[in-house]
Amino acid sequence: MKKVAIYGQAYTTLAEKEVKILLDVLEKHNIVAFFEQQFYDLFIENDSLNKKYPTYSHFNDLSNTFDVMFTIGGDGTILRAVTYIRDLNIPIMGINTGRLGFLATIQKDQIEEAIDLVLKKEYTLQERSLLQIETFPSTEDFCELNFALNEVTIARRNTTSMIGIKTFLNQEYLTNYWADGLIIATPTGSTGYSLSCDGPVILPNSKSFVITPIAPHNLNARPMVIPDDTEIHLEVSAREKDFLISLDSRIATVSQETKIKIKKAPFTIKSILPKNQSHLKTLRGKLLWGEDTRNEGL
């Protein structure tokens, strides 16, 4: 490991401490660190760095010569970091200053150990599939960033009325979901919005996506797991003239006439899992599986 990128979205006392720990470890191993420009500016404003660091501000400033991108924050920070990495194959290691942390799993007391394990090549790379969207007519907001690591969500806008989402799988009609919206989630996104709408948990290496309706009116509508080579077409009908499309945290308003095509993106995102961690261990810890919480708070 010779060169790494550092990305974060907010300056906090906790983030400052973790960044300083990270920089100390990297410096000890003579590893060059590049900061995302806006994140770097937050540290400069707070006079929190004792030396200058090189920066980047766009996907075009990065390349596959970077060995790792360290994110400082929660899972949302990683979702934003993906818009910088795209198809460059730079692995991500998330240092958690957020809450749940299904993706950002490295705690501050594990930073040095995690980096040591990476330097010793004692880790695995998890490849995570993404969704890619195309709209007809084209949506300007999704022309450059037309992919999502977690989910693509179709949702009603400015109304309490449901919307109808006519759904086709590989050109074959499936159903018309009458609901508040519809989530198309990757295995990574199965522990996000989809999970809160009763969707299943899918392991990262599963070759599948999940379709999860949001508050469906037709009560027999249930989450559906589909192969990840399926092409999904959606047509929306609603009382309002517009509806919302979100790709992870990026949202656009489109007209009701807009048709949507969703398929697997042609690239993956790599996440680093040091040998002292596993996805099942993360699930057990975050979802409290096997924990007896009946007497908590008494």
C-alpha positions as CSV (number, residue, x, y, z in Angstrom):
1,M,0.0,0.0,0.0
2,K,1.6,3.3,-1.2
3,K,-1.2,5.7,-1.9
4,V,-4.7,6.1,-0.4
5,A,-7.7,8.4,-0.6
6,I,-9.6,9.7,2.5
7,Y,-13.2,10.8,2.2
8,G,-15.7,12.2,4.7
9,Q,-18.7,14.4,4.7
10,A,-18.7,16.2,8.1
11,Y,-16.3,17.5,10.7
12,T,-16.9,16.3,14.2
13,T,-14.7,15.8,17.3
14,L,-15.0,12.0,16.8
15,A,-14.1,12.3,13.1
16,E,-11.1,14.4,13.9
17,K,-9.8,11.8,16.4
18,E,-10.2,9.0,14.0
19,V,-8.6,10.8,11.1
20,K,-5.6,11.7,13.3
21,I,-5.3,8.0,14.3
22,L,-5.5,7.0,10.6
23,L,-2.9,9.6,9.5
24,D,-0.5,8.5,12.2
25,V,-0.7,4.8,11.1
26,L,-0.4,5.7,7.5
27,E,2.6,7.9,8.2
28,K,4.3,5.1,10.2
29,H,4.1,3.0,7.0
30,N,5.1,5.8,4.6
31,I,1.8,5.8,2.9
32,V,0.7,8.9,1.1
33,A,-2.8,10.2,1.9
34,F,-5.0,12.3,-0.4
35,F,-8.0,14.1,1.1
36,E,-11.3,14.9,-0.6
37,Q,-11.1,18.7,-1.0
38,Q,-14.3,19.7,0.9
39,F,-13.5,17.3,3.7
40,Y,-9.9,18.7,3.8
41,D,-11.2,22.3,4.0
42,L,-13.3,21.4,7.1
43,F,-10.1,20.3,8.8
44,I,-8.2,23.4,7.7
45,E,-11.0,25.6,9.0
46,N,-10.8,23.9,12.4
47,D,-6.9,24.0,12.3
48,S,-6.9,20.3,12.9
49,L,-4.0,19.2,10.7
50,N,-0.3,19.7,11.4
51,K,0.8,19.5,7.8
52,K,-0.5,19.9,4.3
53,Y,-1.9,17.0,2.3
54,P,-2.7,16.6,-1.4
55,T,-6.4,16.6,-2.4
56,Y,-8.9,15.4,-5.0
57,S,-12.3,16.8,-5.8
58,H,-13.7,14.6,-8.6
59,F,-13.7,11.2,-10.1
60,N,-11.3,12.5,-12.7
61,D,-8.7,13.3,-10.0
62,L,-8.5,9.6,-8.9
63,S,-7.1,6.6,-10.7
64,N,-6.6,2.9,-10.2
65,T,-3.1,3.8,-8.8
66,F,-4.9,4.4,-5.4
67,D,-4.7,1.3,-3.2
68,V,-7.6,2.0,-0.8
69,M,-10.2,4.7,-0.1
70,F,-10.8,5.2,3.6
71,T,-14.2,6.7,4.5
72,I,-14.8,8.4,7.8
73,G,-18.5,8.3,8.8
74,G,-21.3,5.8,8.4
75,D,-22.8,3.8,5.5
76,G,-24.2,7.0,3.9
77,T,-20.6,8.3,3.6
78,I,-19.6,5.2,1.7
79,L,-22.6,5.6,-0.7
80,R,-21.3,9.1,-1.5
81,A,-17.7,7.8,-1.8
82,V,-18.8,5.4,-4.5
83,T,-19.7,8.4,-6.7
84,Y,-15.9,9.2,-6.7
85,I,-14.7,5.7,-7.2
86,R,-17.1,4.5,-9.9
87,D,-15.4,1.8,-12.0
88,L,-11.8,2.5,-10.9
89,N,-11.7,-0.7,-8.7
90,I,-10.4,1.2,-5.7
91,P,-11.3,-0.9,-2.6
92,I,-13.2,0.8,0.2
93,M,-12.5,0.5,4.0
94,G,-15.1,2.3,6.1
95,I,-14.1,3.7,9.5
96,N,-17.4,4.0,11.4
97,T,-18.4,7.2,13.2
98,G,-22.0,6.7,12.3
99,R,-24.7,4.5,13.7
100,L,-25.5,1.0,12.3
101,G,-22.5,0.6,10.0
102,F,-23.2,-2.5,7.9
103,L,-20.6,-1.2,5.4
104,A,-18.5,1.0,7.6
105,T,-17.4,-1.6,10.1
106,I,-13.9,-0.5,11.4
107,Q,-14.1,1.1,14.9
108,K,-11.5,3.6,16.0
109,D,-9.7,1.1,18.3
110,Q,-9.4,-1.2,15.3
111,I,-7.8,1.2,12.8
112,E,-4.2,0.2,13.3
113,E,-4.9,-3.5,13.5
114,A,-7.1,-3.3,10.3
115,I,-4.3,-1.5,8.3
116,D,-1.7,-4.0,9.6
117,L,-3.9,-6.9,8.4
118,V,-4.3,-5.2,5.0
119,L,-0.5,-4.7,4.7
120,K,0.0,-8.4,5.5
121,K,-2.7,-9.2,2.9
122,E,-4.8,-10.9,5.5
123,Y,-8.1,-9.8,4.2
124,T,-10.8,-10.6,1.7
125,L,-12.3,-8.4,-1.0
126,Q,-16.1,-8.4,-1.1
127,E,-17.4,-7.5,-4.6
128,R,-20.7,-5.7,-4.4
129,S,-23.0,-5.4,-7.4
130,L,-24.7,-2.1,-8.3
131,L,-27.8,-1.1,-10.2
132,Q,-27.8,1.1,-13.3
133,I,-30.8,3.2,-14.4
134,E,-31.9,4.6,-17.7
135,T,-34.9,6.8,-18.1
136,F,-37.0,7.7,-21.2
137,P,-36.9,10.6,-21.7
138,S,-33.4,11.1,-20.2
139,T,-33.1,12.6,-16.7
140,E,-30.3,15.1,-16.5
141,D,-29.6,14.3,-12.8
142,F,-28.7,10.7,-13.7
143,C,-26.8,11.3,-16.9
144,E,-23.3,11.0,-15.3
145,L,-24.2,9.3,-12.0
146,N,-26.7,6.7,-13.1
147,F,-25.9,3.9,-10.7
148,A,-26.7,2.9,-7.1
149,L,-24.9,0.7,-4.6
150,N,-27.9,0.3,-2.3
151,E,-31.2,0.8,-4.1
152,V,-33.2,2.5,-6.8
153,T,-36.5,3.8,-5.3
154,I,-39.6,5.0,-7.0
155,A,-41.8,7.1,-4.7
156,R,-44.9,9.4,-4.8
157,R,-44.4,13.1,-4.6
158,N,-46.5,15.8,-2.8
159,T,-49.5,13.6,-2.3
160,T,-51.0,11.1,0.1
161,S,-52.4,9.1,-2.8
162,M,-50.7,5.9,-3.9
163,I,-49.0,5.5,-7.2
164,G,-49.3,2.6,-9.6
165,I,-46.0,1.0,-10.7
166,K,-46.4,-1.3,-13.6
167,T,-43.5,-3.8,-13.5
168,F,-42.0,-5.9,-16.2
169,L,-39.1,-8.4,-15.8
170,N,-37.2,-9.2,-19.0
171,Q,-40.1,-7.6,-21.0
172,E,-42.7,-9.9,-19.3
173,Y,-45.4,-8.3,-17.3
174,L,-45.2,-9.0,-13.5
175,T,-47.8,-6.9,-11.8
176,N,-49.0,-3.3,-11.1
177,Y,-47.9,-2.3,-7.6
178,W,-50.3,0.1,-5.9
179,A,-48.2,1.5,-3.1
180,D,-46.3,4.5,-1.8
181,G,-43.4,3.4,-3.9
182,L,-41.1,0.6,-5.0
183,I,-37.6,-0.3,-4.0
184,I,-35.2,-2.2,-6.2
185,A,-32.3,-3.2,-3.9
186,T,-28.9,-4.9,-4.3
187,P,-27.7,-7.4,-1.7
188,T,-25.8,-4.5,-0.1
189,G,-29.0,-2.4,0.0
190,S,-31.0,-5.3,1.4
191,T,-30.0,-4.1,4.9
192,G,-31.2,-0.6,4.2
193,Y,-34.5,0.9,3.1
194,S,-35.7,-2.5,1.8
195,L,-35.2,-4.1,5.2
196,S,-37.3,-1.4,6.9
197,C,-40.1,-2.3,4.4
198,D,-40.0,-6.1,5.4
199,G,-37.5,-7.0,2.6
200,P,-35.2,-10.0,3.1
201,V,-31.5,-9.8,4.1
202,I,-29.3,-11.0,1.2
203,L,-25.6,-11.8,1.5
204,P,-23.3,-9.6,-0.5
205,N,-22.1,-12.3,-2.8
206,S,-25.6,-13.4,-3.8
207,K,-26.4,-13.1,-7.5
208,S,-29.7,-11.4,-6.9
209,F,-31.7,-8.3,-6.4
210,V,-34.9,-7.7,-4.4
211,I,-38.1,-5.9,-5.4
212,T,-39.8,-4.5,-2.3
213,P,-43.1,-2.5,-2.3
214,I,-43.4,0.4,0.1
215,A,-46.7,0.3,2.0
216,P,-48.6,-1.7,-0.7
217,H,-52.3,-1.4,-1.0
218,N,-52.6,-4.9,-2.5
219,L,-51.8,-6.9,0.6
220,N,-50.7,-9.9,-1.3
221,A,-47.8,-7.9,-2.7
222,R,-44.6,-9.3,-1.1
223,P,-40.9,-8.6,-1.6
224,M,-39.6,-10.7,-4.5
225,V,-36.0,-11.9,-5.0
226,I,-34.9,-12.0,-8.7
227,P,-31.7,-13.0,-10.5
228,D,-29.3,-10.1,-10.9
229,D,-29.2,-10.5,-14.7
230,T,-32.9,-9.5,-14.9
231,E,-33.8,-6.3,-16.8
232,I,-36.6,-4.4,-15.0
233,H,-38.9,-2.0,-16.8
234,L,-41.2,0.3,-14.8
235,E,-44.1,2.6,-15.8
236,V,-45.8,4.9,-13.2
237,S,-49.3,6.2,-13.0
238,A,-50.4,8.7,-10.4
239,R,-52.7,11.6,-9.6
240,E,-49.8,14.0,-9.5
241,K,-48.0,14.9,-12.6
242,D,-44.6,14.0,-11.2
243,F,-42.9,11.3,-9.1
244,L,-39.5,10.8,-7.4
245,I,-36.6,8.5,-8.4
246,S,-33.8,8.2,-5.9
247,L,-30.4,6.4,-6.5
248,D,-29.1,5.9,-2.9
249,S,-29.3,9.5,-1.6
250,R,-29.5,11.3,-5.0
251,I,-33.1,12.3,-5.8
252,A,-34.7,13.6,-9.0
253,T,-38.3,14.6,-9.8
254,V,-39.5,13.3,-13.2
255,S,-42.8,13.5,-15.1
256,Q,-45.3,10.8,-14.9
257,E,-44.7,9.9,-18.6
258,T,-41.1,8.8,-17.7
259,K,-40.3,5.1,-18.3
260,I,-37.6,3.4,-16.4
261,K,-35.1,0.6,-17.2
262,I,-33.0,-0.9,-14.4
263,K,-30.3,-3.5,-14.8
264,K,-27.1,-4.6,-13.2
265,A,-24.2,-2.1,-13.6
266,P,-21.2,-3.2,-15.6
267,F,-18.8,-2.7,-12.7
268,T,-18.6,-3.6,-9.0
269,I,-17.5,-1.9,-5.8
270,K,-14.9,-3.7,-3.7
271,S,-15.0,-3.5,0.1
272,I,-12.1,-4.7,2.3
273,L,-12.9,-7.2,5.1
274,P,-9.9,-7.8,7.4
275,K,-9.6,-11.4,8.5
276,N,-10.9,-10.6,12.0
277,Q,-14.3,-9.6,10.6
278,S,-17.1,-11.2,8.7
279,H,-20.4,-10.1,7.2
280,L,-22.3,-12.6,9.4
281,K,-20.6,-11.2,12.5
282,T,-21.6,-7.7,11.4
283,L,-25.2,-8.9,10.9
284,R,-25.4,-10.6,14.3
285,G,-24.0,-7.4,16.0
286,K,-26.1,-4.8,14.2
287,L,-29.4,-6.8,14.1
288,L,-28.9,-8.2,17.7
289,W,-29.4,-11.7,16.5
290,G,-29.1,-14.2,19.3
291,E,-29.1,-11.3,21.9
292,D,-31.6,-11.3,24.8
293,T,-32.7,-7.7,25.0
294,R,-35.9,-8.3,27.1
295,N,-34.4,-6.9,30.3
296,E,-32.7,-3.9,28.8
297,G,-33.7,-0.6,30.3
298,L,-35.3,-2.2,33.4
